[in-house]
Amino acid sequence: MALVVNSPNAYVNGKKISIDPLNDEQTNIKVAPKLINGRVFLPLRFVSEQLKFRVEWIAEKQEIRLHYPDK
């Protein structure tokens, strides 16, 4: 997996894919890795899902839970 700062696309297994597709022909350009104060922030859902985690959003608690599947 390769991500580029400010790019709404990533490369997974050599294939270019949208980090957050709006539909088949559009990409959400607001969702991209960002460089802020010398640190790179990555889109958590995209990276987690590419690593096979299940992402759960608990709205009441404003909490994100990452679940890795048992083998």
VENHU-V237643 format. One line per field, one symbol per residue. psi: psi as a letter, one per 40 degrees, with the letter a starting at -180 (. if undefined). burial: b if it has 24 or more other C-alpha atoms within 12 Angstrom, else e. Layout:
# VENHU-V237643
psi = ???
burial = ???
This chain:
# VENHU-V237643
psi = hhihheheiihhfehhihdghdadeiiheehiiihhfeihhihdddddddefihhhhgddefihhhhhhi.
burial = eebeeebbbbeeeeeebbbbeeeeeeeeeebbbeeeeeeeebbbbbbeeeeeeeeeeeeeeeeeeeeeeee
